[in-house]
Amino acid sequence: MNKLFKSITCSVALGSLLALGQAANADKITLTEFKYASAQASIHVVKEIIETRLGVEVDKKPGNNAVFYAGMAKGDGDFDAHLEGWYPNQIALVDEYVRGTKEISMSEHSYGATSGFCVPRYFAEANNIKHITDLSRPEVAAQLDSDGDGMGEIWVGKPGWLATNENHVKARDYGLLALNTETRHDAAVHFANLAAAVKQKKGYAGYCWAPDGVWKMYDVVQLEEPPYEASCNKVINQKNDPDWFENSVASCASAPKSVYILWSKTLEDRLPIVASLLGNITLDTETVSNWAYEVGSLKRPAAEVAAEWIAANEDRVNGWLGM
């Protein structure tokens, strides 16, 4: 009898511990994490609101878009929300998990984003560089040659980005590769190279986007391209066609982009107050660019920038919370 009582007592205690563990997990979410400045700022703004106003612990974990979407689709808390849903860059993943399996929810709100190729203003003005094809001029390409091999260098993006594939096609279709070569590396390396070029007043060209703090930090200008039309910018997903490069075209500007917040469908049952907040958040390009400037250019801690912005925008935040 005594042994039976002890057994029952242990079972109840174990069950209580498991329940406590499950409750703790229920009050915690994991955000996807990119390291670039605008993403870090956005993460900390959302993290601060969720933790201080909703009382839910927030973790963040790095990875890539494919990993993020698959993690959210599992619905087990591996990844709960993705704040950097660039569209149409991530259209294949949205088609698979939002429109297809419906395991991920996508906010109705978004803010505009742009992308193209940029050069420092002093470089553009000194060499009359206005259009992207100006990068193919011999005297311009010569100033983009940083390693002395006789070819200029143009950063087209990070390996694995869909935008990098599009820029690869653009470099071909705009005739940039006769006197230039493409470079591909992490954005952190790109920004370091840009900073070094600006400090020495040398030539530099590379992929750029907004929102981003680079516009204020280095005073870069985006080069002109023909307006976007579907017929002149159609880059095929390399997963769908082994000859994607040959069969793609990108002889005009990129399609207009929008940035959305996405979250695991199960979050709507596990933590509906968090899912509701994520669906109510409305951002804009200027706000996110200012955050990126503070974090990436002025080197302020993202958490500090987030807390300061939230305190100064209480009415806006309260609106997101439905108050």
Rosetta blueprint (number, residue, H / E / L):
1 M L
2 N H
3 K H
4 L H
5 F H
6 K H
7 S H
8 I H
9 T H
10 C H
11 S H
12 V H
13 A H
14 L H
15 G H
16 S H
17 L H
18 L H
19 A H
20 L H
21 G H
22 Q H
23 A H
24 A H
25 N H
26 A H
27 D L
28 K E
29 I E
30 T E
31 L E
32 T E
33 E E
34 F L
35 K L
36 Y L
37 A H
38 S H
39 A H
40 Q H
41 A H
42 S H
43 I H
44 H H
45 V H
46 V H
47 K H
48 E H
49 I H
50 I H
51 E H
52 T H
53 R H
54 L L
55 G L
56 V L
57 E E
58 V E
59 D E
60 K E
61 K E
62 P E
63 G L
64 N L
65 N H
66 A H
67 V H
68 F H
69 Y H
70 A H
71 G H
72 M H
73 A H
74 K H
75 G L
76 D L
77 G L
78 D L
79 F L
80 D L
81 A E
82 H E
83 L E
84 E E
85 G E
86 W E
87 Y E
88 P L
89 N L
90 Q L
91 I H
92 A H
93 L H
94 V H
95 D H
96 E H
97 Y H
98 V H
99 R H
100 G H
101 T L
102 K L
103 E L
104 I E
105 S E
106 M E
107 S E
108 E E
109 H E
110 S E
111 Y E
112 G E
113 A E
114 T E
115 S E
116 G E
117 F E
118 C E
119 V E
120 P E
121 R H
122 Y H
123 F H
124 A H
125 E H
126 A H
127 N H
128 N L
129 I L
130 K L
131 H E
132 I H
133 T H
134 D H
135 L H
136 S H
137 R L
138 P H
139 E H
140 V H
141 A H
142 A H
143 Q H
144 L L
145 D L
146 S L
147 D L
148 G L
149 D L
150 G L
151 M L
152 G E
153 E E
154 I E
155 W E
156 V E
157 G E
158 K L
159 P L
160 G L
161 W L
162 L H
163 A H
164 T H
165 N H
166 E H
167 N H
168 H H
169 V H
170 K H
171 A H
172 R H
173 D H
174 Y L
175 G L
176 L L
177 L L
178 A L
179 L L
180 N E
181 T E
182 E E
183 T E
184 R E
185 H L
186 D L
187 A H
188 A H
189 V H
190 H H
191 F H
192 A H
193 N H
194 L H
195 A H
196 A H
197 A H
198 V H
199 K H
200 Q L
201 K L
202 K L
203 G L
204 Y L
205 A L
206 G E
207 Y E
208 C E
209 W E
210 A E
211 P L
212 D L
213 G L
214 V H
215 W H
216 K H
217 M H
218 Y H
219 D L
220 V E
221 V E
222 Q E
223 L L
224 E E
225 E L
226 P L
227 P L
228 Y L
229 E L
230 A L
231 S L
232 C L
233 N E
234 K E
235 V L
236 I L
237 N L
238 Q L
239 K L
240 N L
241 D L
242 P L
243 D L
244 W H
245 F H
246 E H
247 N H
248 S L
249 V E
250 A E
251 S L
252 C L
253 A L
254 S L
255 A L
256 P L
257 K E
258 S E
259 V E
260 Y E
261 I E
262 L E
263 W E
264 S E
265 K L
266 T L
267 L H
268 E H
269 D H
270 R H
271 L L
272 P H
273 I H
274 V H
275 A H
276 S H
277 L H
278 L H
279 G H
280 N H
281 I L
282 T L
283 L L
284 D L
285 T H
286 E H
287 T H
288 V H
289 S H
290 N H
291 W H
292 A H
293 Y H
294 E H
295 V H
296 G H
297 S H
298 L L
299 K L
300 R L
301 P L
302 A H
303 A H
304 E H
305 V H
306 A H
307 A H
308 E H
309 W H
310 I H
311 A H
312 A H
313 N L
314 E H
315 D H
316 R H
317 V H
318 N H
319 G H
320 W H
321 L L
322 G L
323 M L
